Every structure is written in structure tokens, then in C-alpha cells.
Amino acid sequence: MKLIRTPHRILTVFFLSLMFFFIAQTFSFAAKDKKKGSVMTEVELQSELMSYADRFASIITQAFEDYETSKPFDIKEYQDTIAEVTTLVETTNQLVGTVGLEKLLPELVKAVDQVGNEGEELIDHSFRQGVLLILIAMGAYVVARLIYNFLNQKIINPS
């Protein structure tokens, strides 16, 4: 089995992107036509497609140039990064061990639980207050409506 070379991969990606781009633009033109209520002429379509193709070609050209000028993959850089991360993790473990986190952890868990309980109590209290406010507003509406109907009957039918 032969491996696909990098230029072939780039060309494949280029042509697939180009096909996707033209399909997307076709749907975009159809959506614009429905909004405008007019039909695009062949000249307008060709002009739009050429402008999109020119922009796409300039973007692909820039991408090729960026690809060619980029430096090759260097495994040494990744090994250095892994070594730095390893030393960071080791020093963090040493720091945690010297602080005595084992002693502080139960107190921290207790404080977090207390904050959670207080938060739940606050939410429950706010909910009850909201329901009470709604009930008071509904009661006030009923009373106001009854007073309005009573006064309306007295004014319309004074006898």
C-alpha cells in the first residue's frame, strides 16, 4: 500500500473545499433570491461565482505559502514540553504535601457543605416569598375586582 503524499493531500483538501464552497454559495444565492423576490441573471451569477472563486484562490494561495514556510515537526520540542509538565506536576505534589492538605481537607469539605446548605435554604426562602407575593397579588386583584363591580352596579343602577 502506497502512502498518499502531502501534495496530493493538499490538492484533495483544496478540491473538496472548493466543491463545498460552490455548493454553499448556490444555496446562499437561492436564499437571497427568495428574500428579494427576483431571479439572478446568468451574468450576475457568473460574476458572483468568479469573485468568490478569486477570493477563494487567494486564500488557498496564502495557505500554500504558509504551509511551505512552516517549520517541520520536531519531536524534541514535544519531549521538552512533557519534561516541563512532569516537573510542574512533581513540584505541585510536593507543595500539596508540605502544606498538610490532608488535615485541611475535612474542614474544607465541611465548609463547602455548609455553604451548599445555606444556599439551598436561601433558594427555598426566596421561592416561598415569591409564592406569597403572587398569592397576595391575586387576592388584591380579586378584592379590587369585587369593589369595582360593586361600585359599577351602584353607579349604573342607583335605584
Buried (B, 14 or more C-beta within 10 A) or exposed (E): EEEEEEEEEBEEEBEEBBEEBEEEBEEEBEEEEEEEEEEBEEEEBEEBBEEBBEEBEEEBEEBEEEEEEEEEEEEEEEEEEEEEEEEEEEEEEEEEEEEEEEEEEEEEEEEEEEEEEEEEEEEEEEEEEEEEEEEEEEEEEEEEEEEEEEEEEEEEEEE
